[in-house]
Amino acid sequence: MKSHRQHHLLALASAAAIFVAACGDDSESSTTAPATAAPAATTAPEPTASPATAAPETTAAPETTAAPETTVAAIEGDLIGVFEIAAGACDGTVVTGSYFRMIQGGGTVDGPFVPNSDSPCAADQSYSLLEPGTDGGMATGRHQPSPDPAFDATNKATAAAIVAPVKFFGTAFAVATDEASDPPTLTAADGAISGQVPSWTAYYAGLVFNQGAPKPDGSLPGLTSEAVTGTIDPATGEFVIEWMSQIIGGPFDTFTGVWHIEGTFTPE
């Protein structure tokens, strides 16, 4: 009886153990670790575009207005105006500018020349230097007559419009263009000057000497058959003119005056 009961208790205990074991297995198999959610992928922020910097506008250089061309009229044809005299100067044996020389009677274009004891050109006193007068030089197309009287109380010549009086052997001579004959007329062609100065007159020591080329009567006595010759720059008016004129009468009879004038021509 006792064995049967013990046997029954053992069976109950075994069943209980099996039940507990089964419950344990079921619980263990059904319990799942909570899933850990993967962190959401972080989307990299889209790069923010730098604000576009507008290129500075290019300032166009201001248009340069071309200076109007200045047309310089060429100096040609009849020269009406003033042949402004460049003052004569000596530098050793070199003479520049305007001057007067005198060739002795019986001489040639090469001399001999009369020395002027009052000349500042120590190397060659045959040069009497000329300086511009109150008009600046010789006018063409009109006269520049001598004042009246033509000499002062000491016989010094008073004309001073064309050239300043020039001291010559202790007494000054002067120049004018007398109204008794035609005024100077000069012409330019291709840079060459030609023409005549029949009224060119020298006043010296109370005496009057025509030094025109040609003479008022149209003659050319002496050492040349030409009147006025020279050159001129058609653009600038710079000129050089020369002529020779024989002296008639007085202490210098048959001597020849040589006139060399240079400077700038100014049209009127």
C-alpha positions as CSV (number, residue, x, y, z in Angstrom):
1,M,0.0,0.0,0.0
2,K,2.8,2.3,1.0
3,S,4.7,1.4,-2.2
4,H,1.8,2.2,-4.3
5,R,1.4,5.6,-2.7
6,Q,5.0,6.4,-3.0
7,H,4.8,5.4,-6.6
8,H,1.9,7.8,-7.1
9,L,3.8,10.7,-5.5
10,L,6.8,10.1,-7.6
11,A,4.6,10.2,-10.7
12,L,3.1,13.5,-9.6
13,A,6.5,15.0,-8.9
14,S,7.8,13.9,-12.3
15,A,4.8,15.5,-14.1
16,A,5.3,18.7,-12.2
17,A,8.9,18.8,-13.1
18,I,8.1,18.2,-16.8
19,F,5.5,21.0,-16.7
20,V,7.9,23.4,-15.1
21,A,10.6,22.6,-17.6
22,A,8.1,23.0,-20.4
23,C,7.0,26.3,-19.1
24,G,10.6,27.4,-18.7
25,D,11.5,26.5,-22.3
26,D,8.4,28.2,-23.7
27,S,9.1,31.4,-21.8
28,E,12.7,31.4,-22.9
29,S,11.9,30.8,-26.5
30,S,9.2,33.4,-26.8
31,T,10.9,36.2,-25.1
32,T,12.8,38.2,-27.8
33,A,15.2,40.9,-26.9
34,P,13.7,44.2,-27.9
35,A,15.0,45.2,-31.3
36,T,17.3,48.2,-31.1
37,A,16.2,50.6,-33.9
38,A,19.1,51.6,-36.0
39,P,19.7,55.3,-35.7
40,A,18.2,57.1,-38.7
41,A,20.7,57.8,-41.3
42,T,21.8,61.4,-41.0
43,T,21.6,63.1,-44.4
44,A,24.5,65.3,-44.9
45,P,23.3,68.9,-45.2
46,E,23.4,70.1,-48.8
47,P,26.2,72.5,-49.2
48,T,25.0,76.0,-49.1
49,A,26.1,77.7,-52.3
50,S,28.0,80.9,-51.6
51,P,26.1,83.8,-52.8
52,A,27.3,84.7,-56.3
53,T,29.5,87.8,-56.2
54,A,28.6,89.9,-59.2
55,A,31.7,90.9,-61.1
56,P,32.2,94.6,-61.0
57,E,31.1,96.3,-64.1
58,T,34.0,97.4,-66.3
59,T,34.0,101.1,-66.7
60,A,34.6,101.9,-70.3
61,A,37.5,104.3,-70.8
62,P,36.1,107.7,-71.9
63,E,36.4,108.2,-75.6
64,T,39.2,110.5,-76.4
65,T,38.2,113.2,-78.7
66,A,40.8,113.8,-81.3
67,A,42.1,117.3,-81.3
68,P,41.1,119.1,-84.4
69,E,43.9,119.2,-86.9
70,T,45.4,122.6,-87.3
71,T,46.1,123.4,-90.9
72,V,49.1,125.6,-91.2
73,A,48.9,127.6,-94.4
74,A,52.1,127.4,-96.4
75,I,53.9,130.7,-96.9
76,E,53.8,131.1,-100.6
77,G,53.2,133.8,-103.2
78,D,53.3,137.5,-102.4
79,L,54.7,138.1,-98.9
80,I,52.8,140.9,-97.3
81,G,53.8,141.4,-93.7
82,V,56.9,142.1,-91.6
83,F,60.3,140.5,-92.1
84,E,61.2,140.5,-88.4
85,I,64.9,140.9,-87.9
86,A,67.0,138.5,-85.9
87,A,69.8,140.6,-84.2
88,G,73.3,140.0,-85.4
89,A,75.8,138.4,-83.0
90,C,79.5,137.5,-83.0
91,D,81.0,134.4,-81.4
92,G,84.7,134.4,-82.2
93,T,84.9,134.2,-86.0
94,V,81.3,133.0,-86.3
95,V,78.7,135.7,-87.2
96,T,75.0,135.0,-86.9
97,G,71.8,137.0,-87.5
98,S,71.6,140.2,-89.5
99,Y,74.4,142.4,-90.6
100,F,75.7,145.0,-93.1
101,R,79.1,145.0,-94.9
102,M,80.7,147.3,-97.4
103,I,82.9,146.2,-100.3
104,Q,85.7,148.7,-101.3
105,G,85.4,150.3,-104.7
106,G,87.0,148.1,-107.4
107,G,86.5,145.0,-105.2
108,T,84.6,141.8,-105.9
109,V,81.9,140.0,-104.1
110,D,84.6,138.4,-102.0
111,G,86.0,141.8,-100.9
112,P,88.1,143.5,-99.7
113,F,85.6,144.7,-97.1
114,V,85.8,148.0,-95.2
115,P,86.4,147.5,-91.5
116,N,84.1,149.4,-89.1
117,S,86.1,150.5,-86.1
118,D,82.9,150.5,-84.0
119,S,82.0,146.9,-84.9
120,P,81.8,144.6,-81.8
121,C,83.1,141.7,-83.9
122,A,86.8,141.7,-82.9
123,A,87.7,138.9,-85.2
124,D,86.4,140.7,-88.3
125,Q,85.2,144.3,-87.9
126,S,83.8,144.4,-91.5
127,Y,80.6,143.1,-89.9
128,S,78.2,145.9,-88.7
129,L,75.5,144.1,-86.7
130,L,71.9,145.0,-87.1
131,E,69.2,144.9,-84.4
132,P,65.4,145.1,-84.9
133,G,63.9,148.6,-84.8
134,T,60.5,149.7,-83.3
135,D,58.5,147.9,-86.1
136,G,60.5,144.7,-85.6
137,G,61.9,144.7,-89.1
138,M,61.1,145.5,-92.7
139,A,57.5,145.7,-93.9
140,T,56.5,144.7,-97.4
141,G,53.7,146.3,-99.4
142,R,54.1,149.6,-97.5
143,H,56.7,152.3,-96.7
144,Q,58.6,152.9,-93.4
145,P,59.8,156.4,-94.1
146,S,62.4,158.3,-92.1
147,P,61.2,160.9,-89.6
148,D,61.4,164.6,-90.6
149,P,64.1,165.8,-89.8
150,A,66.1,162.7,-90.7
151,F,69.1,163.8,-88.6
152,D,69.4,165.4,-85.2
153,A,71.6,168.4,-84.3
154,T,74.8,166.2,-84.3
155,N,74.0,164.6,-87.7
156,K,73.0,161.4,-86.1
157,A,70.3,159.6,-88.2
158,T,67.0,159.3,-86.5
159,A,65.1,156.6,-88.4
160,A,64.6,153.6,-86.1
161,A,61.5,151.7,-87.4
162,I,63.3,148.9,-89.4
163,V,66.6,148.6,-87.5
164,A,68.1,150.4,-84.6
165,P,70.7,153.1,-85.6
166,V,74.1,151.4,-86.1
167,K,77.3,153.1,-85.1
168,F,79.7,153.4,-88.1
169,F,83.1,155.2,-87.7
170,G,81.9,157.3,-84.8
171,T,78.5,158.2,-86.3
172,A,75.3,156.1,-86.4
173,F,73.6,155.3,-89.7
174,A,69.9,154.4,-90.0
175,V,67.6,152.8,-92.6
176,A,64.2,153.6,-94.0
177,T,62.1,152.9,-97.1
178,D,61.5,156.2,-98.8
179,E,58.2,157.1,-100.2
180,A,59.9,158.4,-103.4
181,S,60.1,154.9,-104.8
182,D,58.1,151.6,-104.6
183,P,57.9,149.8,-101.2
184,P,59.6,146.4,-100.8
185,T,57.8,143.5,-102.6
186,L,58.9,139.9,-102.1
187,T,57.5,136.6,-103.3
188,A,58.0,133.0,-102.1
189,A,57.9,129.9,-104.3
190,D,58.9,126.5,-103.1
191,G,61.0,127.9,-100.3
192,A,62.9,130.5,-102.4
193,I,62.5,134.2,-102.1
194,S,62.8,136.7,-104.9
195,G,61.8,140.4,-105.2
196,Q,63.0,143.9,-104.9
197,V,63.6,146.7,-102.3
198,P,64.1,149.8,-104.5
199,S,63.2,152.2,-101.6
200,W,65.8,150.9,-99.1
201,T,67.7,154.0,-98.1
202,A,70.7,154.6,-95.7
203,Y,71.1,157.8,-93.8
204,Y,74.6,158.7,-92.6
205,A,76.4,161.8,-91.4
206,G,73.8,164.1,-93.0
207,L,73.9,162.3,-96.3
208,V,71.3,160.0,-98.0
209,F,72.3,156.9,-100.0
210,N,70.0,154.7,-101.9
211,Q,70.8,151.1,-101.1
212,G,67.9,149.5,-103.0
213,A,68.0,146.6,-105.3
214,P,67.2,147.4,-108.0
215,K,67.6,151.2,-107.9
216,P,64.4,153.3,-108.2
217,D,65.1,153.5,-111.9
218,G,65.2,149.7,-112.2
219,S,69.0,149.5,-112.7
220,L,71.4,147.2,-110.9
221,P,74.8,148.9,-111.1
222,G,77.8,147.2,-109.4
223,L,78.7,143.6,-108.7
224,T,75.4,141.8,-109.3
225,S,72.6,141.4,-111.8
226,E,70.2,140.1,-109.2
227,A,67.9,142.0,-106.8
228,V,66.8,140.3,-103.6
229,T,67.4,136.5,-103.2
230,G,66.9,134.2,-100.3
231,T,65.1,131.3,-98.7
232,I,62.1,130.9,-96.4
233,D,60.6,127.9,-94.5
234,P,57.0,127.7,-95.8
235,A,55.8,126.3,-92.4
236,T,57.6,128.5,-89.9
237,G,58.4,131.7,-91.9
238,E,62.1,131.6,-91.0
239,F,64.0,133.4,-93.7
240,V,67.3,134.6,-95.0
241,I,67.5,137.4,-97.6
242,E,70.5,139.2,-99.2
243,W,71.1,141.9,-101.7
244,M,73.9,144.2,-102.8
245,S,73.7,147.8,-103.9
246,Q,76.3,150.1,-105.2
247,I,76.8,153.5,-103.5
248,I,76.6,156.4,-105.9
249,G,78.2,159.7,-104.8
250,G,79.6,160.9,-101.5
251,P,82.7,159.6,-99.7
252,F,81.9,156.0,-100.5
253,D,81.2,156.4,-104.2
254,T,81.4,153.1,-106.1
255,F,81.6,151.1,-102.9
256,T,79.0,148.4,-102.6
257,G,76.7,147.7,-99.6
258,V,76.0,144.1,-98.7
259,W,72.8,143.5,-96.7
260,H,72.1,140.2,-95.0
261,I,68.9,140.0,-93.1
262,E,67.5,136.9,-91.4
263,G,64.7,136.3,-89.0
264,T,61.0,135.3,-89.1
265,F,58.4,136.5,-91.5
266,T,55.0,137.4,-90.0
267,P,52.1,137.7,-92.5
268,E,49.7,140.6,-91.9
